[in-house]
Amino acid sequence: MDEAISVPQRSAKLKIRAVNLYYGAHHALGDISFDIPARAITAIIGPSGCGKSTLLRLFNRMNDLIPGVKVDGEVFLNNEPIYRKDTDVVSLRRKVGMVFQKPNVFPMSIYENIVIGPKHHGVKNKRKLREIVERSLSQVALLDEVKDMLNKPGLSLAIGQQQRLCIARALAVEPEVLLMDESCSALDPVSTMKVEELMQDLAERYTIVIVTHNMEQAARVSSMSAFMMIDDNRVGRLYEYSETSQMFISPKRKLTEDYITGRFG
């Protein structure tokens, strides 16, 4: 597939080189190689079952939690390999945060949802924790909405607010990369718009990688797009990678064009 892959000219935050992933005997990802630029939004698109979320989980080694997983090839963060045996996975996941499809708010207060990560990493000073809470909630435009109810349960918030709370919780440990797996799929259009605006604001500081089935969303928010498909052997492969504007206006492959225009998927 290499002839279909273009590499961004700006500096790469993540580099993926000849990655193959297996769930036991099942070959799930095949020969994936591409670079993800720093401080930009990269969208991973493709039909259900093509390995988008599996690819996303490579970047913070969440696939390690699944029994029988084997990864060949290499992934680099800041030019450092993350699949060495001596990699500090806890430190990696602090650098590479993740927001899931449905808001996974913890059954505790809004305040405690935010500080749980910093506390885990050794922050104990109450003033510092308060600053982290205010900064993180401000970054997701939620502080004004909840500043007088920080001790109320996070689960009492509306679902769109819950998702922004989850993003704030991920930002509280000051990651370098933010992974977002279908993070708007459970939200109404107004909440989706707020999260998309938030993504674009955050991309000025963070590297963001999203998985989405929503072609309009990918076109609206991302700078780069990676199109995945399964081959005849049911292996997920990267078929095309380019600037989003190029892919959506003039894709290199007929298969990419068919997916983007809704002919399948």
C-alpha positions in Angstrom: 0.0 0.0 0.0 3.0 2.3 0.3 2.5 4.0 -3.0 -0.8 5.4 -1.6 0.7 6.9 1.5 1.9 10.5 1.7 3.8 11.8 4.7 3.1 15.2 6.2 5.9 17.7 5.8 5.5 19.1 9.3 7.3 17.5 12.2 6.0 14.0 13.2 4.8 13.4 16.8 4.1 9.7 16.2 5.8 7.4 13.7 4.4 4.0 12.8 6.7 1.6 11.0 5.7 -1.8 9.5 3.3 -2.6 12.3 1.4 -5.9 12.3 -0.9 -6.8 15.2 -2.4 -10.2 16.0 -5.2 -11.2 18.3 -4.0 -14.8 18.8 -4.1 -16.3 15.4 -6.1 -13.5 13.8 -4.0 -11.0 11.8 -5.8 -7.7 12.7 -3.5 -5.0 11.3 -1.1 -5.5 8.4 2.0 -3.6 7.6 0.9 -0.1 8.8 3.4 2.7 8.2 2.7 6.4 8.4 3.6 9.6 10.4 1.2 11.6 12.5 2.1 15.3 12.6 2.4 17.3 15.9 -0.2 19.8 17.0 -2.8 18.8 14.4 -5.9 16.6 14.2 -5.5 13.4 12.3 -8.7 11.4 11.5 -8.8 7.6 11.1 -11.7 6.7 8.9 -13.0 3.5 7.3 -15.9 1.0 7.7 -16.7 -0.9 10.8 -14.4 -3.7 11.6 -11.4 -2.4 9.6 -9.2 -1.9 12.7 -9.5 1.8 13.3 -9.8 1.5 17.1 -7.1 -1.2 17.2 -4.8 1.2 15.4 -5.7 4.0 17.8 -4.9 1.8 20.8 -1.4 1.1 19.5 -0.4 4.6 20.5 -0.8 4.2 24.2 -0.5 0.4 24.3 -4.1 -0.2 25.4 -4.0 -3.3 23.3 -1.6 -4.8 25.8 -4.6 -5.3 28.1 -6.1 -7.8 25.7 -4.9 -11.5 26.2 -3.1 -13.0 23.2 -2.1 -9.7 21.5 1.2 -9.6 19.6 2.6 -6.5 18.0 5.4 -6.6 15.4 7.0 -3.5 14.0 7.5 -0.2 15.9 5.7 2.9 17.0 7.7 6.0 18.0 6.7 8.9 20.2 9.0 11.8 19.9 11.4 9.4 18.0 11.5 7.1 21.0 10.2 3.5 20.5 7.3 2.7 22.8 7.2 -1.1 22.3 10.5 -1.9 24.1 10.3 -4.3 27.0 11.6 -1.6 29.3 9.0 1.0 28.3 7.3 2.6 31.3 3.7 2.1 30.1 2.3 4.2 33.0 4.4 7.1 31.9 3.4 6.5 28.3 -0.3 6.7 29.1 0.3 9.9 30.9 1.8 11.3 27.7 -0.9 9.8 25.5 -4.4 10.3 26.9 -7.6 8.7 25.6 -11.2 9.6 25.5 -13.7 6.9 24.7 -16.9 6.6 22.7 -19.2 6.9 25.6 -18.4 9.3 28.5 -16.8 7.1 31.2 -17.3 9.5 34.1 -16.2 8.0 37.4 -18.8 7.7 40.2 -17.4 10.6 42.2 -17.5 14.3 42.2 -16.6 16.6 39.3 -13.6 17.7 41.3 -12.4 14.2 42.1 -12.8 13.1 38.4 -10.3 15.7 37.5 -7.7 15.2 40.2 -7.6 11.4 40.2 -4.9 11.4 37.6 -2.7 14.1 39.1 -3.0 12.5 42.5 -2.0 9.1 41.0 1.1 10.8 39.7 2.1 12.3 43.0 0.4 15.7 43.2 -0.8 16.3 46.8 -0.8 20.0 47.3 -4.5 21.2 47.5 -3.8 24.5 45.9 -2.0 22.9 43.0 -4.8 20.4 42.6 -7.4 23.2 42.6 -5.3 25.0 39.9 -5.3 21.8 37.8 -9.1 21.5 38.1 -9.7 25.1 37.0 -7.2 24.9 34.2 -8.5 21.6 32.8 -12.1 22.7 33.0 -11.3 26.0 31.4 -9.6 24.2 28.5 -12.8 22.4 27.7 -15.0 25.4 28.3 -16.7 23.8 31.2 -15.5 25.8 34.2 -18.2 28.5 34.0 -20.9 25.8 33.8 -19.8 23.8 36.8 -17.6 26.1 39.0 -20.3 26.3 41.7 -21.0 22.5 41.7 -17.6 20.9 41.8 -18.6 18.7 44.7 -21.6 17.3 42.9 -21.4 13.9 41.1 -19.9 14.0 37.6 -22.7 11.7 36.6 -25.2 14.4 37.3 -24.0 16.4 34.3 -25.7 16.3 30.9 -24.1 13.8 28.5 -22.3 16.4 26.5 -20.9 17.9 29.6 -19.8 14.5 30.8 -17.8 14.0 27.6 -16.1 17.4 28.1 -15.4 16.4 31.7 -13.7 13.2 30.4 -11.6 15.3 28.1 -10.7 17.6 31.0 -9.7 14.6 33.1 -7.4 13.4 30.3 -5.9 16.9 30.0 -5.3 17.2 33.8 -2.1 15.1 33.6 -0.8 17.4 30.7 -0.5 14.8 27.9 1.2 15.4 24.6 -1.2 13.4 22.5 -5.0 13.0 22.9 -6.7 9.9 21.4 -10.5 10.2 20.8 -12.4 7.1 19.8 -15.7 8.0 18.3 -16.0 10.6 21.1 -19.0 12.4 19.6 -21.1 9.4 18.5 -23.2 9.4 21.6 -23.8 13.2 21.6 -26.5 15.4 20.2 -25.6 17.9 17.4 -25.1 20.9 19.8 -22.8 18.9 22.0 -21.0 17.5 19.0 -20.4 21.0 17.7 -18.9 22.1 21.1 -16.5 19.1 21.2 -15.5 19.7 17.6 -14.7 23.4 18.4 -12.8 22.2 21.5 -10.7 19.8 19.4 -9.7 22.6 17.0 -8.7 24.8 20.0 -6.8 22.0 21.6 -4.9 21.2 18.4 -2.9 24.4 18.9 -1.2 22.7 21.8 -1.8 19.0 21.5 -1.5 16.3 18.9 -5.0 14.8 18.4 -5.9 11.5 16.7 -9.6 10.7 16.3 -11.5 7.7 15.0 -14.8 8.7 13.4 -17.5 7.2 11.1 -18.7 10.7 10.4 -17.2 11.9 7.1 -18.5 15.4 7.7 -16.8 15.6 11.0 -13.5 14.3 9.6 -13.7 17.0 6.8 -14.6 19.7 9.3 -11.9 19.2 12.0 -8.9 17.2 10.7 -5.8 18.2 8.9 -4.8 14.7 7.9 -6.9 11.6 7.2 -6.0 7.9 7.2 -8.4 5.6 5.3 -8.4 2.0 6.4 -10.0 -1.1 4.9 -9.8 -4.8 5.4 -8.3 -6.9 2.6 -9.5 -10.2 1.2 -7.9 -12.0 4.2 -9.8 -9.8 6.7 -6.6 -7.9 7.6 -7.0 -4.2 8.4 -4.7 -2.1 6.2 -4.0 1.6 5.6 -5.1 2.3 2.0 -4.6 6.0 1.8 -3.1 8.8 3.9 -3.0 12.4 3.0 -4.1 15.9 3.9 -7.9 15.8 4.5 -8.6 18.4 1.9 -6.8 16.4 -0.8 -8.4 13.1 0.2 -12.0 14.5 0.2 -11.6 16.5 -3.0 -9.3 14.2 -5.0 -8.6 10.8 -3.4 -5.9 8.7 -5.0 -7.9 5.5 -4.9 -11.3 4.6 -6.2 -12.0 2.7 -3.0 -11.4 5.8 -0.9 -13.7 7.8 -3.1 -16.4 5.2 -2.9 -16.2 5.2 0.9 -16.2 9.0 1.3 -19.1 9.4 -1.0 -21.2 6.8 0.8 -21.2 4.1 -1.8 -20.3 1.5 0.9 -19.5 1.4 4.6 
